[in-house]
């Protein structure tokens, strides 16, 4: 690890220290690393339409909305190749929350997330994606159970 020295004016440093305290950072180095990772990830996701990502899509919806549950389920089936797992929660008698873990080409993941969150009746949709490098680490697995599917590793780029 290399050491880097930064110069910040007093006001910016005070704001940064406040940010650290609000988010529970124990030191400035880790806070700076996280800010850099977020910035670099955001740039990669904006630029890399064909790169890969892992993502968490969360949204809240009213399951009484006409045909909404069916449309959401159909969209998920149409994009089963991107979906790793889905968690469904009943928040109250009419409101549900779903959390969908995704992996695949960044553009396809974004379009799928946009499709779901644009449905009438879906509220509070949020996609959190991290750019990854797929496979290529030379690591292989021997499966002892025939039902286990082969998989590729996804390593975060930052």
C-alpha positions in Angstrom: 0.0 0.0 0.0 1.3 3.4 -0.9 1.0 6.5 1.4 -0.5 9.7 -0.1 -0.7 13.1 1.5 -3.7 15.4 0.8 -4.1 19.1 1.6 -7.6 20.2 2.4 -8.9 23.6 3.6 -10.3 23.7 7.1 -13.9 23.9 6.1 -13.7 20.9 3.7 -11.7 18.9 6.4 -14.4 19.7 9.0 -17.1 18.5 6.6 -15.1 15.4 5.8 -14.6 14.6 9.5 -18.3 15.1 10.1 -19.1 12.7 7.2 -16.7 10.1 8.8 -18.4 10.4 12.2 -21.9 10.0 10.6 -20.9 6.9 8.8 -18.8 5.4 11.6 -15.3 5.5 10.0 -12.5 4.9 12.4 -9.9 6.6 10.2 -9.6 9.0 7.3 -7.8 6.5 5.1 -10.7 4.1 4.9 -13.2 6.9 4.3 -11.1 8.3 1.4 -10.8 4.7 0.0 -14.6 4.3 0.1 -15.2 7.6 -1.5 -12.7 6.8 -4.3 -14.3 3.4 -4.9 -17.8 4.9 -5.1 -16.5 7.5 -7.6 -14.6 5.0 -9.7 -17.5 2.5 -9.7 -20.0 5.2 -10.7 -17.7 6.3 -13.6 -17.3 2.7 -14.8 -21.0 2.0 -14.6 -21.7 5.1 -16.6 -19.1 4.3 -19.3 -19.2 0.5 -19.5 -22.4 -0.5 -21.3 -20.9 -3.9 -22.0 -19.0 -4.5 -18.8 -20.4 -6.7 -16.1 -21.8 -5.9 -12.7 -23.3 -7.4 -9.6 -26.3 -5.5 -8.3 -29.0 -5.2 -5.7 -32.3 -3.9 -6.9 -34.9 -3.0 -4.2 -38.4 -1.7 -4.7 -41.7 -1.4 -2.9 -45.0 -1.9 -4.5 -48.7 -2.3 -3.9 -49.7 -5.9 -4.7 -53.3 -4.8 -5.2 -52.3 -2.7 -8.1 -54.1 -4.2 -11.2 -52.0 -7.0 -12.7 -48.8 -5.6 -11.2 -47.7 -8.8 -9.4 -48.1 -10.7 -12.7 -46.2 -8.1 -14.7 -43.3 -8.1 -12.2 -43.2 -11.9 -12.1 -43.2 -12.0 -15.9 -40.4 -9.5 -16.2 -38.3 -11.5 -13.8 -38.9 -14.7 -15.7 -38.0 -12.9 -18.9 -34.7 -11.9 -17.3 -33.9 -15.1 -15.4 -30.4 -15.1 -16.7 -29.6 -11.9 -14.7 -31.3 -12.9 -11.5 -29.4 -14.7 -8.8 -31.9 -14.5 -6.0 -35.1 -12.6 -5.0 -36.3 -11.8 -1.5 -40.0 -10.9 -1.1 -41.3 -9.3 2.1 -44.9 -8.4 3.1 -44.7 -5.0 4.7 -48.4 -4.7 5.5 -51.7 -6.0 4.0 -51.1 -4.3 0.6 -47.5 -3.3 0.4 -44.6 -5.6 -0.6 -40.9 -5.1 -0.8 -38.6 -7.1 -3.1 -34.9 -7.3 -3.2 -33.4 -8.8 -6.3 -29.7 -9.8 -6.6 -28.5 -9.5 -10.1 -25.3 -10.3 -12.1 -24.6 -9.7 -15.8 -23.9 -7.2 -18.5 -24.2 -3.7 -17.0 -26.5 -2.4 -19.7 -28.9 -5.4 -19.4 -29.0 -5.1 -15.6 -29.8 -1.4 -15.9 -32.5 -2.0 -18.4 -34.1 -4.7 -16.3 -34.1 -2.5 -13.2 -35.6 0.3 -15.2 -38.3 -2.0 -16.5 -39.3 -3.1 -13.0 -39.1 0.3 -11.3 -41.1 2.0 -14.1 -44.1 -0.2 -13.7 -47.2 1.7 -12.4 -47.5 1.0 -8.7 -43.8 0.4 -8.0 -42.3 2.9 -5.6 -38.9 3.6 -4.1 -37.0 1.6 -6.7 -33.2 1.7 -6.2 -30.4 -0.1 -8.1 -27.0 -0.4 -6.4 -24.5 -1.9 -8.9 -20.8 -2.6 -8.6 -18.7 -3.2 -11.7 -16.9 -6.6 -11.8 -14.4 -8.6 -13.8 -15.9 -12.0 -14.7 -13.9 -15.2 -14.4 -10.4 -15.4 -15.5 -8.9 -16.1 -12.1 -7.8 -19.6 -13.0 -9.8 -21.0 -10.1 -12.0 -24.1 -10.8 -14.4 -26.1 -8.7 -15.2 -29.8 -8.5 -18.8 -30.3 -7.8 -19.8 -33.4 -5.7 -23.5 -33.0 -6.5 -24.7 -33.3 -10.1 -27.4 -30.6 -9.6 -24.8 -27.9 -8.9 -24.4 -25.6 -11.9 -20.9 -24.4 -12.9 -20.3 -20.8 -12.1 -17.9 -18.0 -12.8 -16.3 -15.7 -10.2 -17.1 -12.0 -10.2 -14.3 -9.8 -8.7 -15.1 -6.1 -8.0 -13.0 -3.8 -10.1 -12.2 -1.5 -7.2 
